[in-house]
Amino acid sequence: MNIINKNLSLKYDIIVTFINGIIVIGGIFILNGLIARIHGLDMLGEFLLVKRTISSSMGILLIGLNIALPNYLSRNFDKSYADNSYVLFMLATFPLTVLSIISAIWFDIKGFNENYFWYYVIFTFGMCSQFMTYAIFRGYMNMIGANIIQLIGAAIIPILVFIYVPTLHDSLFWIGFISILVMISSFLFRNQGFRLYTINADKIKKLFLYGFERVPSFISQFILLAGVPIYIAQKVDFDSVAYFNSSLSLVRLALIIVNPIGLVLLPRISNKVATGSLEEINKKLFILLKAGIFFSVITSIFCYSNAALIFKYWLGSESYKGAQILRFTILALPFYTLAGLSRSPIDAISERGYNSIIYTISAIIMLLILYAGKILEFDFLHTAIISFLASYIILAFLSMYLIKKFYKSKLWNYKLFRDIIVGGFIIYIINYLLIGMSDLFQLLGQTIIYLLIGLFYILKVKTGWMAELRGFLFAR
């Protein structure tokens, strides 16, 4: 079990989290495809609506403990912070979970049926337990253990349950029940039990205030991620909800880049702030930010060009409407990535809740666009997608402003712009040359060609941000 609790270097933490991110995203792709093919698009749409609504509210239900615990635990590895955070978790999160499900049913949010009240509570509390367990491994900088927890909770348990359980609500119950058992046991294992004598009112207050100050940003994230799916579910069919949420899952491919950087950097930057040294982290942060921008833009172009083929082979459905939803939604990917990459560095360097301010501004912009579209009677689905895209554009620019303010380094340069333009042009040329070949060959062939070109370039380039990235990844 030592490997689960092992501390790695910054480079290997990021590599391990990156690899796990690819596996988890692959697992989620398998899960969505499995549900769509076995149970149909309607059930997939309902499941994704429920899951997106609940997962987007995690920070609120945890009152920011998923950020506060790794922030304070990583500073001097004081185990009492884990004990105190779990007391706060049990006292606050379970009642908030029950209250949130009551509210969802009370406000008649589509996808929530009052006959299955406790099923939703158990599913939600299972997800909360996963986030808390992930937080303690992250706080100890045990990213191997943290990634194993994420893989089990996000992919393995749901896939196994949906294979053997035929109905949606029974699946939600068993996913939640198994997650509660696995995650609470894992938390206590990493914490080496629970020490009642370490409970301290001052530490509970410290954890609560740090997390609570960030709750507005979590509320805003809930609006940004769950607002549009909930909004469109009230007026359109679950097929459209499935297409949008599946497109949103592709946007969340950015987590492959965001998670390794954000999740690893928050405790490390907090540790450097405590010791008064940020130079080492500062340079590496901007290398990784540039890599995130480049790869998210290239992925966005690829998904835009192959929207119809992606849905055909992923969900087993050919739909012009689905392809159009994906093409518009995927445009938000670079902005979503920038905002996600900036979040943890901003939280780590300042006790003040700057993310709460910029996320709130972006959420308000989304709501204003939705309201304006409703008043002016614009197309429901188009209004929702435009509001999603516009809010993340604003959020990305505000995030970059704060990064520049706190870290005082230049992000954009000629070579980054050049690489983005050349990369996009290569995708266009290869896509054009493969027209007329079988759909499956087009999709797989392009993917393999791009991966080979990218690998060759990153290994051979001599100067610029890509060479710096290679130096960081392959340095001994």
Secondary structure, 3 states (H helix, E strand, C coil): CCCCCCCCCHHHHHHHHHHHHHHHHHHHHHHHHHHHHHHCHHHHHHHHHHHHHHHCCHHHHCCCHHHHHHHHHHHHCCCHHHHHHHHHHHHHHHHHHHHHHHHHHHCCCCCCCHHHHHHHHHHHHHHHHHHHHHHHHHHCCCHHHHHHHHHHHHHHHHHHHHHHCCCHHHHHHHHHHHHHHHHHHHHHHHCCCCCHHHCCHHHHHHHHHHHHCCHHHHHHHHHHHHHHHHHHHCCCCHHHHHHHHHHHHHHHHHHHHHHHHHHHHHHHHHHHHHHCCCHHHHHHHHHHHHHHHHHHHHHHHHHHHCHHHHHHHHCCCCCHHHHHHHHHHHHHHHHHHHHHHHHHHHHHHCCCCHHHHHHHHHHHHHHHHHHHHHHCCCCHHHHHHHHHHHHHHHHHHHHHHHHHHHHCCCCCCHHHHHHHHHHHHHHHHHHHHCCCCCHHHHHHHHHHHHHHHHHHHHHHCCCCHHHHHHHHHHCC
